[in-house]
Amino acid sequence: MTAETTVYKAERVWTLDAERPRAEALAVRDGRVLAVGTLAEARAAAGPGAREVDLGRATVVPGLVDAHAHLHGLGKSLTTVRLEKAPSVEDVLQRLAKAPASSFQGDWLLGKGWDQNEWPGAVFPGREELDARFPTTPVFLMRVDHHAAWVNGEALRRAGITRDTLDPPGGRILKDANGEPTGVLVDNAMDVVEAAIPAPTRQQLETRLRAALERCAQVGLTGVHDAGMDLQAFRMLQDWDAAGTLPLRVYAMAAGQGEQRHGYLDQGPWQGRHLSMRSVKFLADGALGSRGAALHDDYSDEPGQRGLLLLSPEELEARAQAFMAKGFQVCIHAIGDRANTLVVDVLLRGAERTGTKALRHRVEHAQILRLEDIRRLGAAGLVASVQPTHATSDMPWAETRLGRERLRGAYAWRRLKDAGAHLALGSDFPIENPDVLAGLYAARTRQDAKGWPEGGWYPEERLSAAEALEGFTVGPAWASFEEARRGRLKPGLDADFVALSEDPLEGPAAALVDARVLATVVAGAEVFRADG
């Protein structure tokens, strides 16, 4: 008997296979599931001498996959100044003063995660606070949603931004009453400053990617759909995949927003062992928190402002159809209702003209939609790649931005599913934490970790326990063309699974808040095992 044969025993194994939904053990050989059933059945299939792993009272589920995330962004957030949950500007400044050496890219100080909605007055910050502490060091701080940045005067100087600089298409340079840049840049305006920041070194990129992959394994992810991977990171992951050292499965979407898209178009779809690239990511608009999400009507809390389209409709359509014609699945970020109307139009028209409906094109976020667009999206069978924790993060202020009427079609997972959309759930890390158990909890409850609001926020949009689990397993497998290999546990499929301290199907949703990941297994290899 070879060393590759292992029998895993647990209190329960949820297979998501209708023929045998529950078991107590599974046997694994050469990266595939050999058998699922009773312990006796698993042992019999494995044969004498197989290694046995007793997971005790754990619940085993198919491998959990984040259907929309950013590996390099997560690694960057783990190694630069972390500003999440900072309660004030002063707290941000204190964190910056203690920045580790890894927070610098060249001589630029980088940080990520601030959110003005957490601060008194909920107003955007200004460059003066940064200038007082960092008069000669350029500072670039990404907002929590990655759709706005806060910079100091030195960063503006190096980027050549002055009072006379006009807003770029799809971006806003916020200016004060005297016409001076405030230091806050929204969406495409960030690109002007980012172009002045030195590229990360190869060692920095490697450190960030390894940190991100390690973190993903710790939280129970066996795979990640990376939403817009830059070419340098993709080449590095290709090397690791060829060497057999890429621990998780990565379904990479080509970065379609910038000039690198030409290289991806020339390459065409690519498939490796744990890494593949057969999709492309575009961004139609910005984010709700920074008022960059493109709306049909004015923001309720900023009359006259309707957000930003980051590409013209004509350019978005041309790029989408060019990639469709080369065999790429097209995935488009759409937050606001105007952006979602545009994206559904672009995907349906493009699929018809290129004959690529079978490529399972995706709306990434599908966050705020008119009810008629939910019906169109569902009727076409598009993928709705949604993030449950976005709803629970945004719910304290979303109604202020949108008003109650527009919320009828916002974060509307139940409406989308009932309309016929294929749901694939994710986190959008590092905008949210990569904790997949938090996503399962939010999908079922639409509450924060403390149980607020009672009964859930717009509870009619909740998913059942089974639907939530399928959203992180079966859904991502279908959305990445891997439903014949992953998403369930049955003989012949890949041995990707996770052992949890709590039962996500029959246990109470509240138990997921403090649940632990006990083991993460990819292709039969343990990539994470909790102490004890």
ABEGO torsion letter per residue (X at the ends): XBAABBBBBBABBBAGBAABABBABBBBBGGBBABBEBAAAAAAAAEBGBBBBBAEABBBBBBBBBABBBAAAAAAAAABBBABGBABAAAAAAAAAABBAAABBEABBBBBGBBAAABBGGBBBBAAAAAAABAABBBBBBBAAGABBBBBAAAAAAAGBBAABBBBBGBBBBBBAAGBBAGBBBEAAAAAAAAABBBBBAAAAAAAAAAAAAAAAAAGBABBBBBGBBAAAAAAAAAAAAAGABABBBBBBBBAABAAAAAAAAAEBBBBAABBBABBBBBABBBAAAGABBBABBBAABBGBAEBBABBAAAAAAAAAAAAAAGBBBBBBBABAAAAAAAAAAAAAAAAAAGAAAAGBBBBGGABBBAAAAAAAAAAGBBBBBBAAAAAAAAAAAAAAAEAAAAAABGBAAAAAAAGBBBBBBAGOAABBABAAAAAAAAAAGBBAAGOBBGEBGAAABBBAAAAAAAABAAAAAAAGAAAABGBBBBGBBBBBBBBABBAAABBAAAAAABBBABBBBGGBBABBBBX
